[in-house]
Amino acid sequence: MKRSAILRGCLLPVLCAAAAVVTAAEFGAPSCGEWVAHREKSDTLALGNAYWLQGFMAGLAAGSGKDFLTGVDNAAFNGWMDKYCQANPLRDLVSGAGVLAAELQKGKRAAK
């Protein structure tokens, strides 16, 4: 009984992360244009998009089995995504999060 509970506990984060990627890609993550527009206004949707990004990055890290988020704070995430989205306004946060995750896994830190 314990072994199956442990196995479920280990697989659940991986499955949830995979589901998050599929769900975000299928149903549309916030676009970079939306990210920039709401960040400029500092409105409620800017906060919601930032929370979305934090959760998505946590899911990517959990799904990868690598702790690439240590030492990176929310301001660094947001600052990095600001630059990415200003340079790529037609992309979405999923693509930006993928690029950021790859950089962090290579040991590059997110610049504020």
N, C-alpha and C positions, 0 to 999 in steps of 0.2 A: 504494500500500500504506500509506504513512504517513497519507494523508488519512483512510482508513477507520479506522485505529487512533485517530486524534485524535477523529474523530466518535464512535466508541464510548466513548472516555474522557470526552467531554463529555455524552453522553446517559445513561451508566450511572448517575451520581448522581441524575439526575432520575427515571429509571425506578425506581430503588431506593426513593427517597422516596415516590413514588406507591404502590408496592407495600406499603410500610410502613404507609401510611394505610389502605389497603384491608384488609391483613392484621389490623391492630390493631382496626379497626372490626368485621370479620367474626368474628374469633376471641376478641374480648374483651380489652381492655386492663385493667390493674388498676383496680378501682373506687376512688372517693374514700374510701369507707368502709374499704377494705383499706389504702389509703395511710395514713390517720390512725391506724388500729389498730396497724399495724406501726411507724410512726414513734414512737408513744407507747411501744412496747416496745423500740425500737432493736434489733430483731432482724435476722436475715439477710435476710428478705424486704424489710425497709425499705431495705436497701442495694441489693438487686436492683431494687426499684421505682425507686430514685433513678437507678441506671444505665440503666434502661429509659427514664426521662424524658430523661436527657442524650442518649442515642442517638436518641430520637425527635425531640428538638428539633434535633439536628444534621442529621437527615434532612430536616426541614421547611425548615431554612435552606438546605441544599444544593439541595433541590428548588425553592425560590423564586428562587434565584439572587441573593439579597440576604444580605449579611453582617450580620444583625441580632443576632448573638450576641456581638459584640466587647464586651468589658468586663463581661460578665455571667458570674459564677462559679457553681459548683455550689451553694454555700450560698444564693445568691440564688434559683436555680431552686427548690430545696427549700423555702425559706421562703415563696416566692410560692405554691407548690402546697399547702403546709400551710394557708395562709389560704383558698385557693380551695376545697380539699376540706372544710374545716370548715364553710364556708358552703354547700357543694353536695355533701352526702354521698352523694346518689344518682347523681351524675354519674360519669364515668370520667376517667382521665388523658388520653385523647385529646382530650376536650372542653376540659379545662383547658389542655393544651398548645396547642390552637388559639387560645384566648383570650390566653394568654401571648405566643404568637408574634405575634398581631395587635397587642398592646400594644407589643411591642418594635419592630415594624416602623413603628409610629407615633412612635417615639422615646421612649416611656416606658421607664424602667429598672425591672427587677425589684427590688422592695424586699426586704431580708432580714427 
